[in-house]
Amino acid sequence: MTTRKLVHIVDDEDAIRRSASFMLKTSGYAVETWATGVAFLKEIRHVPEGCILLDVRMPEMDGLEVQRALRERGVTMPVIVLTGHADVSIAVRAMKAGAVDFLEKPFEKAVLISAIEAAFERLAQADSAATRASEANVVLGVLTPREREVLDGLAQGLPNKTIAYDLGISPRTVEVHRANLMAKLDVRSLSDALRLAFAAGLGA
């Protein structure tokens, strides 16, 4: 059996928490509800990963402040902003700050489910990117620090001569390092080596 997708509902309106919770549970999601953004942030380190339905207008901290706090703490869970009719400009700001979508209250079930599925898709993509990065870093772990520097130079699109100048070594030595790293990474072409380098965040 697959684990049910978890949705965190952060809204100070009890009626919204109850109705959205019921709607989602009957659609097969797991749900946790939070009456304030402050309460949610207090527990964020122990909260299981999921999608966040975040109300814009709340006491103490509004939705945008909560969203900012989540980002500052490195929380990458996708956010869907819930907004009243007059708050569309605020919702647009939330989208610019990384929210997946915004929904105007009252929202229809189909619209809510569609937004949540888009959010989980984003989560899956982020997970696979993180997995690719960690796998690439493991693979690159066979390189010496100098070989890694040469690969980083190649990933920046630099020619051998420039890499040699930057590292204070001869172009011939760069070529040797380049041949060695290709052999160690077991790749046949420079493009294969670069794919690994980019996945690991080199060349930025």
Residue pairs with C-beta under 8 A, 6 or more apart in sequence:
4 28
4 29
4 30
5 29
5 30
5 50
5 51
5 116
5 120
6 29
6 30
6 31
6 32
6 48
6 49
6 50
6 51
7 24
7 29
7 30
7 31
7 32
7 50
7 51
7 52
7 53
7 116
8 31
8 32
8 33
8 34
8 40
8 47
8 50
8 51
8 52
8 53
8 77
9 16
9 17
9 20
9 21
9 24
9 31
9 32
9 33
9 34
9 53
10 33
10 34
10 36
10 37
10 40
10 52
10 53
10 54
10 55
10 58
10 63
10 66
11 17
11 20
11 33
11 34
11 35
11 53
11 54
11 55
11 58
11 82
12 35
12 36
12 55
12 57
12 58
12 59
13 55
14 35
16 55
16 82
16 105
17 33
17 35
20 31
20 53
20 112
21 31
21 33
23 109
23 112
24 31
24 112
24 116
25 31
27 109
27 113
29 116
30 50
32 47
32 50
34 40
36 58
36 59
36 60
36 61
37 54
37 58
37 60
37 61
37 62
37 63
37 65
37 66
37 69
38 60
38 61
40 47
40 52
40 66
41 61
41 66
41 69
41 70
41 73
44 70
44 73
44 75
49 77
49 123
50 77
51 77
51 78
51 79
51 80
51 100
51 116
51 119
51 120
51 123
52 70
52 77
52 78
52 79
52 80
53 80
53 82
53 116
54 63
54 66
54 67
54 79
54 80
54 81
54 82
54 94
54 99
55 63
55 81
55 82
55 83
56 62
56 63
56 64
56 81
56 82
56 83
56 84
56 87
56 90
56 91
56 94
57 63
57 83
57 84
57 87
58 66
61 69
63 81
63 82
63 90
63 94
64 90
64 93
64 94
64 97
67 79
67 81
67 94
67 97
67 98
67 99
68 97
70 77
70 79
71 97
71 98
76 123
76 126
77 123
78 99
78 100
78 119
78 120
78 122
78 123
79 94
79 98
79 99
79 100
79 119
80 99
80 100
80 101
80 102
80 103
80 115
80 116
80 119
81 90
81 91
81 94
81 95
81 99
81 101
81 102
81 103
82 102
82 103
82 105
82 107
83 90
83 91
83 102
83 103
83 104
83 105
84 104
84 105
85 104
85 105
88 102
88 104
91 99
91 102
91 104
92 102
94 102
95 101
95 102
100 115
100 118
100 119
100 122
101 115
101 118
101 119
103 111
103 112
103 115
132 199
133 199
133 200
133 201
135 199
136 196
136 197
136 199
136 200
137 200
139 185
139 196
139 200
140 148
140 151
140 185
140 196
140 197
140 200
140 202
142 184
142 185
143 151
143 181
143 184
143 185
146 167
146 177
147 177
147 180
147 181
147 184
148 181
148 202
149 163
149 167
150 163
150 167
150 174
150 177
150 178
150 181
151 181
151 193
151 197
151 202
152 197
152 202
152 203
153 162
153 163
153 166
153 167
153 174
154 163
154 178
154 190
154 193
154 194
154 197
154 203
155 194
155 197
155 198
155 202
155 203
156 203
157 203
158 166
160 171
160 174
160 175
160 178
161 171
163 174
164 170
164 171
164 173
164 174
167 174
181 193
182 188
182 190
182 193
185 192
185 193
185 196
187 193
187 196
194 203
197 203
